[in-house]
């Protein structure tokens, strides 16, 4: 049973595939298997694979129909057929450096997933490294949030397949294996996130070159022969005893130049960033004020419309009130006139009654006075007779 399984997905790179496989075969590890995952390949790839298998029985070929996207589901199928306990991932147009498997196997002794520093070979033949670190949250947190770390050109926002290895048991433990990523997200990073997001997954990162990536995007328009010639030249370089010196001789000065350039530009970038932040803040405030003005104008228009309607209602009510008051005043005037006419009649009647009463009273008083006079006269006569009677001498008879 092999202890290492190497996954090599391929679709159309028949010319470069032999060099990629050769970099695996020269790792100095006998108990490994090479799983070539054919994702809708043509006869040219099949012919190359047949020749490779004839020379190395450790190669297993999975000739599968083309799967959606970049064939992630085919990769999932092949990984589940692996016999090794460790899965190393390769590309059919890249090269591993010597010691690649040894470094990853050592890291996986106490880890479930391991990545390594992204190292690219430019079309100018220069080696350039881009730093990343799965063991530092400054890199991992923005990476998992699908945001750039903004550290500068010396750093990367992830790492490609040839820099990855993982335990097969860890892969099988994932809720979901290799699948096409959600639209707009990087292909390989979405797969690595599935490992790193698991709380049980132990991760490690190798901070030195273990592979060389030859970007297909940078070589758009190159012929298959040009791609093969480039890998042939670099295969000859990495098979030399001093290959590491050749790589580090390119890598370190160029990386130093990028770091120095970034350091020299940092103050200007900081000032620019501060100005941009202040401008953004002011623009946000301006937009907020504009929105507030629009809201106030809308409220004012609503108030004006409401006030106009209310004034119209008040005018209508006032007009109705004025009409009602005028009508009531007219009614009262008619009532006053009627009362006045009735009062005049009653006054005349009362005056006549008073006159009659006064006449009756005068007459009554005249009668009373006449009676009193007559009484007084009678009384006077009576008193006179009495006085006479008192003065007459006794014994005399009246004459």
Secondary structure, 3 states (H helix, E strand, C coil): CCCEEEEEEECCCHHHHHHHHHHHHCCCCCCEEEEEEEECCCHHHHHHHHHHHHHCCCEEEEEECCCCCCCHHHHHHHHCCCCCCEEEEEECCCEECCCHHHHHHHHHHHCCEEEECEEEECCCCCEEEEECCCCCHHHHHHHHCCCCCCCCCCECCCCCHHHEEEEHHHHHHCCCCCCCCCCCCCHHHHHHHHHHCCCCCCEEEECCCCEEECCCHHHCCCCHHHHHHHHHHHHHHHCCCCHHHHHHHHHHHHHHHHHHHHHHHHHHHHHHHHHHHHHHHHHHHHHHHHHHHHHHHHHHHHHHHHHHHHHHHHHHHHHHHHHHHHHHHHHHHHHHHHHHHHHHHHHHHHHHHHHHHHHHHHHHHHHHHHHHHHHHHHHHHHHHHHHHHHHCCCCCCCC
